[in-house]
Amino acid sequence: MAKDYYKGFAECYHRHFEVNSRGDIRFYTELARQAGGKVLEIGCGTGRTLIPSARAGASVTGMDISENMLSYCRKLLSEEAQEVQKRVELISGNMADFSMKDRYRLITTPFRPFQHLATVEEQLSALKCIREHLEDKGTFILDIFDPDMEILTDYDRAEEFGEEPPFLLSDGTEVTVSYRTPSVDTVNQIAHCEMIFSKVFPDGTRRRDVQEFIMRYTFRWEAEHLLHRGGFRVVKVMGGYEGEPAGAGDLVFFCEKLHST
Ligand SMILES: C[S@@+](CC[C@H](N)C(=O)[O-])C[C@H]1O[C@@H](n2cnc3c(N)ncnc32)[C@H](O)[C@@H]1O
């Protein structure tokens, strides 16, 4: 069952990736700007890539399962110019089960929302919905991480890792993010993950908030088979957002509809 893993974490999430950039905004903004038709961003979250795409002139519909992420996105959008706001529609929805009247030239999944689906059935259901909403000549971008066997088989997972530069929330709280992967279910290919927000409030008190979530990992060739089953042909694969070859950490699939299904 699809789940909202982001309740109460929207501002922390957004500020963290604002300060510690993922380097994917230009890639998504350019794709959306050049799409020449309507764009659907699945798992749009706080609008990290959606709002820059709308600023660049794209008409974008953002869908997300998390009300908290959507409401933060609405707040950020309300601070944008009227013409940018007019180009955006935000809807609450589950990528594994949605139906809308519009069809889209470009459908994207920036920063791995697809990996929050826990089962192959849900993944196939999502691909079916995405295919139904894609124009015949449209492009679907699947964005997932490239599973790293060393990380997945590291049994010292209690360790926190990845402490990055701190950032401030609107109330002055200082936050530092770190991560933990307490367990990996290698049978079902599910990593149980934690994003840990270590906070220092303006009065000096400290607290750690832990966002628990799952990431279902899918290997490159498995993803190609899955996409084929879902009615897509993979036309290009990149290992990052600058055209790196596969093997560089991310997997970005450019897909078209397979008309023979
Ligand atoms: C890592 S965040 C990425 C957010 C945004 N795309 C970005 O690049 O910052 C994953 C997003 O996917 C959303 N999500 C997870 N499962 C979903 C589902 N079944 N349907 C729609 N959105 C989902 C989450 O609520 C979250 O906002």
The ligand as an SDF file (V2000), in Angstrom:
LIG
                    3D

 27 29  0  0  0  0  0  0  0  0999 V2000
   12.3020   12.1610   -2.4820 C   0  0  0  0  0  0  0  0  0  0  0  0
   10.7930   13.0320   -2.6180 S   0  0  0  0  0  0  0  0  0  0  0  0
   10.9990   13.8690   -4.1710 C   0  0  0  0  0  0  0  0  0  0  0  0
   10.1900   15.1430   -4.2140 C   0  0  0  0  0  0  0  0  0  0  0  0
   10.4680   16.0080   -5.4410 C   0  0  0  0  0  0  0  0  0  0  0  0
   10.1880   15.3000   -6.6670 N   0  0  0  0  0  0  0  0  0  0  0  0
   11.9070   16.4770   -5.4580 C   0  0  0  0  0  0  0  0  0  0  0  0
   12.6120   16.1780   -6.4250 O   0  0  0  0  0  0  0  0  0  0  0  0
   12.3240   17.1290   -4.5030 O   0  0  0  0  0  0  0  0  0  0  0  0
    9.6030   11.7950   -3.0540 C   0  0  0  0  0  0  0  0  0  0  0  0
    8.1870   12.3460   -3.1860 C   0  0  0  0  0  0  0  0  0  0  0  0
    7.3470   11.3230   -3.7190 O   0  0  0  0  0  0  0  0  0  0  0  0
    6.0950   11.3820   -3.0750 C   0  0  0  0  0  0  0  0  0  0  0  0
    5.4450   10.0700   -3.1820 N   0  0  0  0  0  0  0  0  0  0  0  0
    5.8030    8.9210   -2.5750 C   0  0  0  0  0  0  0  0  0  0  0  0
    4.9600    7.9290   -2.9080 N   0  0  0  0  0  0  0  0  0  0  0  0
    4.0450    8.4600   -3.7550 C   0  0  0  0  0  0  0  0  0  0  0  0
    2.9210    7.9360   -4.4490 C   0  0  0  0  0  0  0  0  0  0  0  0
    2.5550    6.6510   -4.3210 N   0  0  0  0  0  0  0  0  0  0  0  0
    2.2190    8.7580   -5.2620 N   0  0  0  0  0  0  0  0  0  0  0  0
    2.5760   10.0770   -5.3950 C   0  0  0  0  0  0  0  0  0  0  0  0
    3.6180   10.6240   -4.7500 N   0  0  0  0  0  0  0  0  0  0  0  0
    4.3580    9.8300   -3.9400 C   0  0  0  0  0  0  0  0  0  0  0  0
    6.4650   11.7530   -1.6400 C   0  0  0  0  0  0  0  0  0  0  0  0
    5.3660   12.2220   -0.8930 O   0  0  0  0  0  0  0  0  0  0  0  0
    7.5610   12.7720   -1.8690 C   0  0  0  0  0  0  0  0  0  0  0  0
    7.0510   14.0710   -1.9770 O   0  0  0  0  0  0  0  0  0  0  0  0
  1  2  1  0
  2  3  1  0
  2 10  1  0
  3  4  1  0
  4  5  1  0
  5  6  1  0
  5  7  1  0
  7  8  2  0
  7  9  1  0
 10 11  1  0
 11 12  1  0
 11 26  1  0
 12 13  1  0
 13 14  1  0
 13 24  1  0
 14 15  1  0
 14 23  1  0
 15 16  2  0
 16 17  1  0
 17 18  1  0
 17 23  2  0
 18 19  1  0
 18 20  2  0
 20 21  1  0
 21 22  2  0
 22 23  1  0
 24 25  1  0
 24 26  1  0
 26 27  1  0
M  CHG  2   2   1   9  -1
M  END
$$$$
